[in-house]
Amino acid sequence: MKKSEEAVTGVTEAPTHPLFKRPILPIKNWAEFLTRWQEAKTWEEMLGLLHAGFNIVHFYRRSTDQQEFKPADRLIFYLTIADGWTHPESLCAPDEDRYEKQSVGLNETDGRQILMATSELRQALMKKAFDQLCQHFFGKGKSKDGEPLVRDERYWTDKVLTPEIFPRLMSFFRVKESRSNVIEIRNLPCPSSWRKVSHHEKQVISFLLDLASFLWRWKETEIEGWWKEEDKATVAKFNREMRARVNQAMPWMIEVLVSLGRLDILAKRDIKLNSACLVKLKEIALLAELSPDDCLVRERRRVGNLEEASLAGSAAADFLLKYQLNTKTRAKLEMVYRAQEKSIEARDRLKALTARQLRRRSRLGK
């Protein structure tokens, strides 16, 4: 529209929106994400990238100079960044002034500046990575119908207990500290913590309890005789590798369950603990200490056996003593049951033999 026309009509042309003057492109693949992450200089840029990381769906290379990635690499990245988010005491570098703070915004309620030290900025980034893991990995998510998704066997074998992910997961939830009756797991809330457990932490706890149930109910896939030899070999290899990972994970999961106070997950009748699990339980139980305030001892000392550990309040000792008692009782009952079965079988054979002899005598008498 010309100026003369504008003067007549009184209409002015709307200015071009600034967003029309610049390119707006999504991050193309995971290699580009990592490049932008390495180049990011500000805290806000890093927060934004962490928020968007799980939106990326492509992992292929766009050029020969890019590295090839897989979805597992994204999970490993987030586990690496989130590691240590619950331990602010270890987030200050030796050469940093822990009291020097920077402004990162204004408080919405009183308008005051929000000041954060560098260690607090690090923790916020770790917490952001942890929250994203909870939303996209630890949380169950929902189906198209809005119902919570079920973590079935394929979920655990294909997405969690993989050679790439599972060792990282066990390292992420490794034992931070073991003392007396307390086992602390890294990146999990301390059982004695005064603060309330957050929604995301509840998601992680639910994930770990479901994983524990899966570990002890997993069974090798049966190999059918009519299968092709190559299929038999594939399934046999899968069984061996999965069994090795499951057996390796069980003692670690014992520590996690003790930390969460949820050994009751293993209290089901059909669950059997291998020797490594029993050793781990005893090891944890013997961390307990007797105190003059609670027992007839002259000075505080480490317990000497499971009975003393139980007296000192060790949940691991209580569980192990009950498990051992139940195992012995079950073995005795099984012996009695088998003896009774043999007695019944012998009685039935005697009855059958007697009946045959009577029938034979009857035929001879005729």
Secondary structure, 3 states (H helix, E strand, C coil): CCHHHHHHHCCCCCCCCHHHHCCCCCCCCHHHHHHHHHHCCCHHHHHHHHHHHHHCCCCCCCCCCCCCCCHHHHHHHHHHHHCCCCCHHHCCCCCCCCCCEEEEEECCCCCCEEEEEHHHHHHHHHHHHHHHHHHHHHCCCECCCCCECCCCHHHHHHHHCCCCCHHHHHHHCCEEEEECCEEEECCCCCCCCCCCCCHHHHHHHHHHHHHHHHHHHCCCCCCCCCCCHHHHHHHHHHHHHHHHHHHHHHHHHHHHHHHHCCHHHHCCCCCCCCHHHHHHHHHHHCCCEECCCCCCCCCCEECCCHHHHHHCCCHHHHHHHHHHHHHHHHHHHHHHHHHHHHHHHHHHHHHHHHHHHHHHHHHHHC
